[in-house]
Amino acid sequence: METFRKILKKIFCLSPFLTVVVSLFGYGFVIAVAVLRIQNPAAQYASYLASAYALIVTITRFVYIHTTIGGVRKFISDHPLMKKFRSTAVGEKYMNDVRFRTGVSLYQGFFINLLYIVMKLASGIVYRSAWFIVLAVYYILLAVMRFLLVRRLNVQDEASQLRLYRLCGIMLLFMNQALVGIVVFMVQQNRGFDYPGFLIYAMAAYSFYAVTIAIINIVKTRRHKSPILSAAKAVNLVAAMVSILSLETAMLAQFSGNDDPRFRPMMTGATGGGVCTIVIVMAIYMIRRANKNLKKIETNNSQT
């Protein structure tokens, strides 16, 4: 995971100069495509990727400035609303306890997953759709992992944490099979997610925010050295990547031209394959890391 964090940091946490260059290019590219009404699918797709990357590096740079410049942190900390929030027991704990913040995030994701499960299962039964059933299976596995992590968030025993960390890696492998099924359905049936009207822009903002925060949290959890916290951040990153995949299919359906009917399934398959590959690599790393550290603990215990 250390190598993975370094790679993410190099890709998404750029220097100030590179951040400005990437941002100007990404935002300028997507504006030019929109203003000039360019209908070429490859140019449209490239502009989506460039603008998404520009938004992510802009947010990561802003977060870096916020966490390193004392004046900005002091301004936010001294704001009346922040002071009032900190004066409450919950607010104080939320600001100072990383495990409590992680628990809040997991509970939030867990209840959202439950809503998705009910909707997708009901739709699958009513419409006899394997597509909705596969989506429900994915969200069921995601909810189970979040539930397990919430229940064991305050466990201090390292061996118990590592076993749960390994279990999450194993579950990610199974969840990846459901994700593969989703990608196959989208490619074969040339379909995807649908966000009507201006909802797609709200989902775009949420998806980019979720990915950015997930990346930042993975980088930050290294100092806590907690397998459970690392597992929670890995689960959030997987959910964020799937949000990006669903957003991509919705944007292709709404904005891409009809010049090449093969373009949409090709791009969906490429992005979906990339997401599935990342999930497999993360899962295998989690399992191997847990096994390695558990063997160290067993060896140390046998020597003492």
Secondary structure as UniProt FT lines:
FT   HELIX           2..12
FT   HELIX           16..35
FT   TURN            36..37
FT   HELIX           41..68
FT   HELIX           70..77
FT   HELIX           80..87
FT   HELIX           89..96
FT   HELIX           98..127
FT   HELIX           130..151
FT   TURN            152..154
FT   HELIX           158..188
FT   TURN            189..190
FT   TURN            197..198
FT   HELIX           199..220
FT   HELIX           221..223
FT   HELIX           227..255
FT   TURN            261..262
FT   HELIX           263..303
//
